[in-house]
Amino acid sequence: MSAGRGSGPAGRHVLALDVSTTATKALLVDDAGGIAGVAASEYPFAAPRPGWSEQDPALWWTASLQAIREVLATSAVDPASVAAVGLSGQMHGLVLLDAAGDVIRPAILWNDQRTQRQCDAMRAAVGRERLIALTGNDALTGFTAPKILWLRDEEPEALRRTRRILLPKDYVRFRLTGEAATDCADGSGTILFDLAARAWSDEVLAALGIDPAWLPRVAEGPQVSAVIGRAAADDTGLPAGTPVVAGGGDQAANAVGLGVVEAGQVALSVGTSGVVFVATDRPVVEPDGRLHAFCHAVPGRWHLMGVMLSAAGSLRWFRDAFAPGVTFERLVEAAAGVPAGSEGLLFLPYLVGERTPHPDPDARGAFVGLTVRHGLAHLTRAVLEGVAFGLRDSLELVRAVMREPIPSVRASGGGTRSLLWRQILADVLEVPLETTVTSEGAAYGAALLAAVGAGWYTSVAEAAAACVRPASRVEPGSDRAAYGPTYAAYRDLYPALRPTFAAAALRG
């Protein structure tokens, strides 16, 4: 990072925290852009009822303390050399604090599906077209706003005690600094945001009866939002007064970590969920709300995003259910011997419902076309291809809205470690796939935002240009043509099976 370094603090490192659904990661990055240390602390989440997903915010704070202390100890980095802290994490969650700053109930997470009735109420209160025009999004069960309405309807006592609403990573900020703040990217993911203004929407808040005083202050991603307080300094070992930048929701921060910061650049994430992300220089809205439109963590940038709920998660489910004990490497190696199209076998990856392009919590997974000639390798390849087809659904929507060619895609996530899966993705998406040297994703993006906040760079684009380096590139190959008709057959499955999915959902 030294090439673009300005006259900011003398610290030689930045520290980033990524508060995900399953673990909190602490990442130390030095002033040359290198990884100086990584530590993570895992935790569970609860599913108290079918379709519900909750987590105790205390788990995030405890894990943050453990990860910070561990990364400082194992890297032998002097805490005084940390110039700034960056934050990222799971989006759309809901944390309620009372007047004393204590958590009122477990946080409701991004993958919770309980709020369909409240989504309908939101559309009625604001108007569906107006809601999409203002916030960039239709009301969907994963977002924060309908969770607040659910509490109003089902747990009014909890809402009566509420004095502050925070997102997951911002609860960690609150514990670090005592300040309630968020960034534009995470704030826009609540769908309580005026997308164009990059601020809370008075119109949406009034229509839903949500008190603006509950909401945190908003800052741009690389802007300093607060400083480490004395109590947190004692707990973490970081010096009191260390700047904490606003940061970004996980997908926006991941895009920064991949160098996707300029308009027209595209990122692809194949983690538990799958994401297609395109940066824009203006708020662009897909009229039917099938793509999410949010603020980027980069000032003056927005993004469109398509989300499938089970990407690499589909392969993990398949391995655990049908080949327990077999490594992913062995499964994928066998699948490489199966021709493109899996000899007529198709897989729908809707194992936990779907979001893009079918916002349907009742959607179900399926294998279609099974015959006696299909074996484990065919099923594995069908899963890899089905996820790729689901991601192409999002990319086709992006192409239709942007109306511009996509020269390449920056790819990340556990699924992209497989060369076969990267090749399938390049063939199905019909675009070259690039990976980068650093695979720390959202945490690395949060570190770059912290580097800008520390004064090492004058802009996020400058930081990305200096620090994000390409590692590999996969071009579409000879199987590209074969996937055209197979993708068309895949596209026909959801409309044909939707009545079956709805009936299955009624049966539980």
C-alpha positions as CSV (number, residue, x, y, z in Angstrom):
1,M,0.0,0.0,0.0
2,S,3.0,2.3,0.3
3,A,2.9,3.5,-3.3
4,G,-0.3,5.6,-2.7
5,R,0.2,6.3,0.9
6,G,-0.6,9.9,2.0
7,S,0.1,11.7,5.2
8,G,-2.3,9.7,7.4
9,P,-1.6,7.9,10.7
10,A,1.8,6.3,11.1
11,G,0.4,2.8,11.7
12,R,1.7,0.1,9.4
13,H,-1.4,-2.2,9.6
14,V,-5.2,-2.1,9.3
15,L,-7.4,-4.6,10.9
16,A,-10.7,-5.8,9.4
17,L,-13.6,-7.8,11.0
18,D,-16.0,-9.8,9.0
19,V,-19.1,-10.8,11.1
20,S,-20.6,-13.7,9.0
21,T,-23.4,-16.1,9.9
22,T,-21.1,-18.8,11.0
23,A,-17.9,-17.1,12.2
24,T,-16.2,-13.8,12.8
25,K,-12.9,-13.3,11.0
26,A,-10.1,-10.9,12.0
27,L,-7.7,-9.9,9.2
28,L,-4.5,-7.9,9.5
29,V,-3.2,-6.2,6.3
30,D,0.1,-4.5,6.1
31,D,1.0,-1.3,4.3
32,A,2.1,-3.2,1.2
33,G,-1.3,-4.9,0.9
34,G,-0.1,-8.2,2.2
35,I,-1.9,-10.4,4.7
36,A,-0.1,-10.2,8.0
37,G,-2.5,-12.4,10.0
38,V,-5.9,-14.2,10.0
39,A,-7.9,-15.6,12.8
40,A,-11.5,-16.7,13.1
41,S,-13.9,-17.8,15.8
42,E,-17.0,-19.8,14.9
43,Y,-20.5,-19.9,16.4
44,P,-23.9,-21.5,15.7
45,F,-27.2,-20.0,14.8
46,A,-30.7,-21.2,15.9
47,A,-33.7,-22.3,14.0
48,P,-36.4,-22.2,16.7
49,R,-39.2,-22.9,14.2
50,P,-39.2,-24.0,10.5
51,G,-38.2,-21.1,8.4
52,W,-36.8,-19.1,11.3
53,S,-33.1,-18.1,11.7
54,E,-31.8,-16.3,14.8
55,Q,-28.5,-15.6,16.5
56,D,-27.5,-14.1,19.9
57,P,-25.5,-10.9,19.2
58,A,-23.3,-11.7,22.1
59,L,-21.8,-14.5,20.0
60,W,-20.5,-11.9,17.5
61,W,-18.9,-9.8,20.2
62,T,-17.3,-12.8,22.0
63,A,-16.0,-14.1,18.6
64,S,-14.7,-10.6,17.7
65,L,-12.7,-10.4,20.9
66,Q,-11.3,-13.9,20.4
67,A,-10.4,-13.3,16.8
68,I,-8.8,-9.9,17.4
69,R,-6.7,-11.1,20.4
70,E,-5.7,-14.2,18.4
71,V,-4.6,-12.4,15.2
72,L,-2.6,-9.9,17.2
73,A,-0.9,-12.6,19.2
74,T,-0.2,-15.0,16.3
75,S,1.1,-12.3,14.0
76,A,3.2,-10.7,16.7
77,V,1.9,-7.3,15.4
78,D,2.1,-4.4,17.9
79,P,-1.5,-3.2,18.4
80,A,-0.2,0.3,18.3
81,S,0.6,-0.2,14.6
82,V,-3.0,-0.6,13.7
83,A,-4.0,2.6,11.9
84,A,-7.7,1.9,11.5
85,V,-10.3,-0.9,11.8
86,G,-12.7,-1.9,9.0
87,L,-16.0,-3.7,9.4
88,S,-18.0,-6.0,7.2
89,G,-20.6,-8.7,7.8
90,Q,-23.9,-10.4,7.1
91,M,-26.5,-8.0,5.8
92,H,-30.3,-7.6,6.5
93,G,-30.2,-8.9,10.1
94,L,-32.2,-7.1,12.9
95,V,-30.7,-6.3,16.3
96,L,-32.8,-4.5,18.9
97,L,-31.3,-2.5,21.8
98,D,-33.1,-1.0,24.8
99,A,-32.4,2.3,26.5
100,A,-29.4,0.9,28.3
101,G,-27.9,-0.5,25.1
102,D,-28.7,-4.1,26.0
103,V,-30.0,-6.6,23.5
104,I,-33.7,-7.2,23.8
105,R,-34.1,-10.5,21.8
106,P,-32.0,-12.7,19.5
107,A,-31.2,-11.1,16.2
108,I,-33.4,-12.2,13.2
109,L,-31.0,-13.1,10.4
110,W,-30.9,-12.5,6.6
111,N,-32.1,-16.1,5.8
112,D,-35.2,-16.0,8.0
113,Q,-38.4,-16.6,6.1
114,R,-41.2,-15.7,8.6
115,T,-42.2,-12.3,7.2
116,Q,-44.2,-13.0,4.1
117,R,-47.4,-11.4,5.5
118,Q,-45.4,-8.3,6.5
119,C,-43.9,-8.0,3.0
120,D,-47.4,-7.9,1.7
121,A,-48.3,-5.2,4.2
122,M,-45.2,-3.2,3.1
123,R,-46.3,-3.2,-0.5
124,A,-49.8,-2.1,0.5
125,A,-48.5,0.7,2.7
126,V,-45.9,2.2,0.3
127,G,-47.1,0.8,-3.0
128,R,-45.0,-1.9,-4.7
129,E,-43.9,0.3,-7.6
130,R,-43.1,3.2,-5.3
131,L,-41.2,1.0,-2.9
132,I,-39.0,-0.4,-5.7
133,A,-38.5,3.1,-7.1
134,L,-37.4,4.5,-3.7
135,T,-35.4,1.7,-2.2
136,G,-34.4,-0.3,-5.3
137,N,-36.1,-3.4,-4.0
138,D,-39.4,-5.2,-3.6
139,A,-40.3,-6.3,-0.1
140,L,-38.7,-9.8,0.4
141,T,-38.6,-11.9,3.5
142,G,-34.9,-11.6,4.0
143,F,-34.8,-7.8,4.4
144,T,-34.7,-5.9,7.7
145,A,-37.8,-3.8,7.3
146,P,-40.4,-6.6,7.3
147,K,-38.7,-8.1,10.3
148,I,-39.5,-4.8,12.2
149,L,-43.2,-5.1,11.1
150,W,-43.2,-8.8,12.2
151,L,-42.1,-7.7,15.7
152,R,-44.8,-5.0,15.7
153,D,-47.4,-7.7,14.9
154,E,-46.1,-10.7,16.9
155,E,-43.8,-9.3,19.7
156,P,-45.1,-5.8,20.4
157,E,-43.5,-5.7,23.9
158,A,-40.0,-6.1,22.4
159,L,-40.6,-3.3,20.0
160,R,-42.0,-1.1,22.8
161,R,-38.7,-1.4,24.6
162,T,-36.7,-0.7,21.5
163,R,-34.6,2.5,21.4
164,R,-32.0,1.5,18.8
165,I,-32.0,-0.8,15.7
166,L,-28.7,-2.1,14.4
167,L,-27.4,-4.4,11.7
168,P,-25.1,-7.3,12.8
169,K,-21.7,-5.8,12.1
170,D,-22.9,-2.5,13.5
171,Y,-23.6,-4.2,16.8
172,V,-19.9,-5.0,16.9
173,R,-19.1,-1.4,16.1
174,F,-21.4,-0.3,19.0
175,R,-19.5,-2.6,21.4
176,L,-16.1,-1.3,20.1
177,T,-17.0,2.4,20.1
178,G,-20.2,3.0,21.9
179,E,-21.5,4.7,18.7
180,A,-24.5,3.6,16.7
181,A,-23.6,4.0,13.0
182,T,-23.8,2.1,9.7
183,D,-22.6,2.4,6.2
184,C,-24.6,3.2,3.0
185,A,-24.4,-0.3,1.6
186,D,-25.7,-2.1,4.7
187,G,-28.2,0.7,5.3
188,S,-29.7,0.3,1.8
189,G,-30.0,-3.4,2.5
190,T,-32.7,-2.7,5.1
191,I,-35.0,-1.3,2.3
192,L,-35.7,1.6,4.6
193,F,-33.3,3.7,2.5
194,D,-33.7,6.3,-0.2
195,L,-31.4,4.7,-2.7
196,A,-30.6,7.8,-4.7
197,A,-30.1,10.1,-1.7
198,R,-28.0,7.5,0.2
199,A,-30.0,8.2,3.3
200,W,-32.9,6.9,5.4
201,S,-36.2,7.4,3.5
202,D,-38.6,9.6,5.4
203,E,-41.4,8.5,3.1
204,V,-40.9,4.7,3.8
205,L,-40.4,5.2,7.5
206,A,-43.6,7.3,7.8
207,A,-45.6,4.8,5.7
208,L,-44.4,1.9,8.0
209,G,-44.7,3.8,11.3
210,I,-41.0,3.3,12.1
211,D,-39.4,5.9,14.4
212,P,-36.4,7.5,12.7
213,A,-34.7,7.9,16.1
214,W,-34.2,4.2,16.2
215,L,-31.9,4.2,13.2
216,P,-28.1,4.6,13.3
217,R,-26.2,7.4,11.8
218,V,-25.1,6.7,8.2
219,A,-21.5,7.2,6.8
220,E,-19.8,6.3,3.6
221,G,-17.7,3.1,3.5
222,P,-14.2,4.5,4.0
223,Q,-15.3,7.4,6.3
224,V,-14.3,7.2,9.9
225,S,-17.5,6.5,11.9
226,A,-16.1,6.4,15.5
227,V,-13.1,5.4,17.5
228,I,-12.3,2.5,19.8
229,G,-13.5,3.2,23.3
230,R,-11.5,2.6,26.5
231,A,-13.5,-0.5,27.6
232,A,-13.1,-2.1,24.2
233,A,-9.4,-1.2,24.2
234,D,-9.0,-3.1,27.5
235,D,-11.0,-6.1,26.0
236,T,-9.2,-6.2,22.6
237,G,-5.7,-4.8,23.2
238,L,-6.3,-2.2,20.5
239,P,-5.4,1.4,21.6
240,A,-8.3,3.6,22.6
241,G,-8.9,6.2,19.9
242,T,-8.1,3.9,17.0
243,P,-10.4,5.0,14.1
244,V,-13.2,2.6,13.0
245,V,-14.4,3.2,9.4
246,A,-18.0,2.7,8.4
247,G,-17.1,-0.4,6.2
248,G,-19.7,-2.3,4.2
249,G,-22.2,-5.1,4.0
250,D,-20.5,-8.4,3.0
251,Q,-21.2,-8.3,-0.7
252,A,-20.2,-4.7,-1.2
253,A,-17.0,-5.2,0.8
254,N,-16.3,-8.4,-1.1
255,A,-16.6,-6.5,-4.3
256,V,-14.1,-4.0,-3.0
257,G,-11.7,-6.8,-2.1
258,L,-12.0,-8.1,-5.6
259,G,-11.4,-4.7,-7.1
260,V,-14.9,-4.3,-8.5
261,V,-15.3,-0.6,-7.7
262,E,-15.8,1.1,-11.1
263,A,-19.1,1.2,-13.1
264,G,-19.6,-1.9,-15.2
265,Q,-17.3,-4.2,-13.3
266,V,-18.8,-7.5,-12.3
267,A,-18.2,-9.8,-9.3
268,L,-19.4,-13.4,-8.8
269,S,-19.4,-15.1,-5.4
270,V,-19.9,-18.8,-5.0
271,G,-20.2,-19.3,-1.3
272,T,-23.0,-20.9,0.7
273,S,-25.2,-18.5,-1.3
274,G,-24.4,-17.2,-4.8
275,V,-24.2,-13.6,-5.8
276,V,-23.8,-11.8,-9.1
277,F,-22.8,-8.2,-8.4
278,V,-22.3,-5.3,-10.9
279,A,-21.1,-1.8,-9.9
280,T,-22.9,1.2,-11.3
281,D,-22.2,5.0,-11.2
282,R,-25.9,5.8,-10.6
283,P,-28.8,4.1,-8.9
284,V,-30.1,1.6,-11.5
285,V,-33.3,-0.3,-10.6
286,E,-34.7,-3.5,-12.2
287,P,-38.4,-2.5,-12.7
288,D,-39.8,-5.8,-11.3
289,G,-37.5,-5.9,-8.3
290,R,-35.9,-9.2,-9.4
291,L,-32.5,-7.7,-8.9
292,H,-31.5,-5.9,-5.7
293,A,-30.3,-2.4,-6.1
294,F,-28.1,-1.1,-3.2
295,C,-25.5,1.5,-2.5
296,H,-21.9,0.4,-2.9
297,A,-19.4,0.7,-0.1
298,V,-17.6,3.1,-2.5
299,P,-18.7,6.7,-2.3
300,G,-20.6,7.7,-5.5
301,R,-21.2,4.1,-6.6
302,W,-24.2,1.8,-6.4
303,H,-24.7,-1.8,-7.4
304,L,-27.2,-4.3,-8.8
305,M,-27.1,-7.8,-7.3
306,G,-28.8,-11.1,-8.0
307,V,-28.8,-13.6,-5.2
308,M,-29.4,-17.4,-5.2
309,L,-29.8,-18.8,-1.7
310,S,-28.0,-22.1,-2.2
311,A,-24.8,-22.2,-4.3
312,A,-21.9,-24.0,-2.8
313,G,-24.4,-24.8,-0.1
314,S,-26.0,-27.1,-2.6
315,L,-22.8,-29.1,-3.1
316,R,-22.3,-29.4,0.6
317,W,-25.8,-30.6,1.1
318,F,-25.4,-33.2,-1.7
319,R,-22.1,-34.4,-0.3
320,D,-23.4,-34.7,3.3
321,A,-26.6,-36.5,2.1
322,F,-25.3,-38.8,-0.6
323,A,-21.5,-39.2,-0.1
324,P,-20.7,-38.5,3.6
325,G,-17.0,-38.8,4.3
326,V,-16.1,-38.2,0.6
327,T,-14.0,-35.1,0.0
328,F,-15.2,-32.4,-2.3
329,E,-12.1,-32.9,-4.4
330,R,-12.9,-36.6,-5.0
331,L,-16.5,-35.8,-5.9
332,V,-15.6,-33.1,-8.3
333,E,-12.7,-35.2,-9.8
334,A,-15.2,-37.9,-10.7
335,A,-17.7,-35.3,-12.1
336,A,-15.0,-34.2,-14.6
337,G,-15.5,-37.4,-16.5
338,V,-19.1,-36.7,-17.2
339,P,-20.0,-34.8,-20.4
340,A,-21.5,-31.3,-20.2
341,G,-25.2,-31.5,-19.6
342,S,-24.8,-34.6,-17.3
343,E,-26.4,-36.8,-20.0
344,G,-29.8,-35.2,-19.6
345,L,-29.8,-34.8,-15.8
346,L,-30.8,-31.4,-14.4
347,F,-30.7,-30.1,-10.8
348,L,-32.7,-27.2,-9.4
349,P,-30.7,-25.6,-6.5
350,Y,-33.7,-24.2,-4.6
351,L,-33.0,-26.1,-1.4
352,V,-33.9,-23.2,0.9
353,G,-36.3,-21.3,-1.4
354,E,-35.0,-18.8,-3.9
355,R,-34.5,-15.1,-4.3
356,T,-33.3,-14.3,-7.9
357,P,-35.0,-14.5,-10.3
358,H,-37.8,-16.3,-8.5
359,P,-38.5,-14.6,-5.1
360,D,-40.2,-17.7,-3.8
361,P,-39.6,-19.0,-0.2
362,D,-41.6,-22.1,-1.2
363,A,-39.3,-23.1,-4.1
364,R,-37.8,-26.6,-3.7
365,G,-34.7,-28.4,-5.0
366,A,-35.1,-31.2,-7.5
367,F,-33.2,-33.7,-9.7
368,V,-35.0,-34.0,-13.1
369,G,-34.2,-36.6,-15.8
370,L,-32.8,-39.4,-13.7
371,T,-32.3,-42.7,-15.4
372,V,-30.5,-46.0,-14.4
373,R,-27.4,-44.8,-16.3
374,H,-26.9,-41.9,-13.9
375,G,-24.5,-42.4,-11.0
376,L,-22.9,-40.3,-8.3
377,A,-20.6,-38.5,-10.7
378,H,-23.6,-37.5,-12.9
379,L,-25.5,-36.2,-9.9
380,T,-22.4,-34.2,-8.7
381,R,-21.9,-32.6,-12.1
382,A,-25.6,-31.8,-12.3
383,V,-25.3,-29.9,-9.0
384,L,-22.3,-27.9,-10.3
385,E,-24.2,-27.1,-13.5
386,G,-27.5,-26.3,-11.7
387,V,-25.8,-23.7,-9.6
388,A,-24.1,-22.3,-12.7
389,F,-27.5,-22.0,-14.4
390,G,-29.0,-20.3,-11.4
391,L,-26.2,-17.7,-11.4
392,R,-26.7,-17.2,-15.2
393,D,-30.4,-16.3,-14.4
394,S,-29.0,-13.4,-12.4
395,L,-26.4,-12.5,-15.0
396,E,-29.0,-12.4,-17.8
397,L,-31.1,-9.9,-15.8
398,V,-28.0,-7.8,-15.3
399,R,-27.3,-7.9,-19.0
400,A,-30.9,-6.9,-19.8
401,V,-30.8,-3.9,-17.4
402,M,-27.3,-2.6,-18.1
403,R,-27.4,-3.2,-21.9
404,E,-23.6,-3.2,-22.0
405,P,-21.1,-6.1,-22.7
406,I,-19.5,-7.8,-19.8
407,P,-15.8,-8.4,-20.7
408,S,-15.0,-10.5,-17.6
409,V,-16.2,-11.5,-14.1
410,R,-14.1,-11.4,-10.9
411,A,-14.9,-14.7,-9.0
412,S,-14.5,-15.6,-5.4
413,G,-15.9,-18.0,-2.8
414,G,-15.2,-21.6,-1.8
415,G,-16.9,-22.9,-5.0
416,T,-14.3,-21.1,-7.2
417,R,-11.4,-23.1,-5.8
418,S,-12.4,-25.9,-8.1
419,L,-11.0,-25.5,-11.6
420,L,-13.8,-27.7,-13.0
421,W,-16.5,-25.5,-11.4
422,R,-14.8,-22.4,-12.7
423,Q,-14.7,-23.8,-16.2
424,I,-18.4,-24.8,-16.0
425,L,-19.2,-21.3,-14.8
426,A,-17.2,-19.7,-17.6
427,D,-19.0,-22.0,-20.2
428,V,-22.5,-21.4,-18.8
429,L,-22.1,-17.7,-18.2
430,E,-20.3,-17.2,-21.5
431,V,-17.8,-14.9,-20.0
432,P,-14.1,-15.2,-18.8
433,L,-13.7,-15.8,-15.0
434,E,-10.8,-14.2,-13.1
435,T,-9.7,-14.9,-9.6
436,T,-7.4,-12.7,-7.4
437,V,-4.4,-13.4,-5.3
438,T,-6.1,-12.7,-2.1
439,S,-9.0,-14.9,-1.2
440,E,-10.1,-13.2,2.0
441,G,-13.1,-11.6,0.3
442,A,-15.2,-9.2,2.4
443,A,-12.6,-9.0,5.1
444,Y,-10.0,-7.8,2.6
445,G,-12.4,-5.3,1.2
446,A,-13.1,-4.0,4.7
447,A,-9.3,-3.6,5.2
448,L,-9.0,-1.6,2.0
449,L,-11.8,0.7,3.2
450,A,-9.9,1.1,6.5
451,A,-6.7,1.9,4.5
452,V,-8.5,4.8,2.8
453,G,-10.0,5.9,6.1
454,A,-6.5,5.8,7.6
455,G,-5.2,8.2,4.9
456,W,-3.1,5.7,3.0
457,Y,-5.1,6.3,-0.2
458,T,-7.2,9.1,-1.5
459,S,-9.9,6.8,-2.9
460,V,-11.2,3.2,-2.8
461,A,-10.3,2.9,-6.5
462,E,-6.7,3.9,-5.8
463,A,-6.5,1.3,-3.0
464,A,-8.0,-1.4,-5.2
465,A,-5.7,-0.6,-8.1
466,A,-2.6,-0.9,-5.8
467,C,-3.6,-3.9,-3.8
468,V,-5.9,-6.3,-5.8
469,R,-3.8,-8.5,-8.1
470,P,-5.1,-11.1,-10.6
471,A,-4.3,-14.8,-10.0
472,S,-6.0,-16.8,-12.8
473,R,-8.3,-16.5,-15.8
474,V,-10.6,-19.2,-17.3
475,E,-12.0,-18.6,-20.8
476,P,-15.2,-20.1,-22.0
477,G,-14.4,-23.4,-23.7
478,S,-15.8,-26.0,-26.1
479,D,-18.7,-26.9,-23.8
480,R,-20.1,-23.4,-24.1
481,A,-22.4,-24.3,-27.1
482,A,-23.6,-27.5,-25.4
483,Y,-24.9,-25.5,-22.4
484,G,-27.3,-23.3,-24.5
485,P,-30.1,-25.9,-24.9
486,T,-29.4,-27.3,-21.4
487,Y,-29.9,-23.9,-19.8
488,A,-33.1,-23.4,-21.8
489,A,-34.4,-26.7,-20.4
490,Y,-33.4,-25.6,-16.9
491,R,-35.3,-22.3,-17.4
492,D,-38.5,-24.3,-18.1
493,L,-38.4,-26.2,-14.8
494,Y,-39.4,-23.6,-12.3
495,P,-42.6,-22.5,-14.1
496,A,-43.6,-26.2,-14.6
497,L,-42.9,-27.2,-11.0
498,R,-44.1,-24.1,-9.2
499,P,-47.6,-25.6,-8.4
500,T,-45.9,-28.7,-7.0
501,F,-43.6,-26.6,-4.8
502,A,-46.6,-24.6,-3.4
503,A,-48.4,-27.8,-2.6
504,A,-45.3,-29.3,-1.0
505,A,-45.0,-26.2,1.2
506,L,-48.5,-26.6,2.5
507,R,-47.7,-30.1,3.5
508,G,-44.7,-28.9,5.4
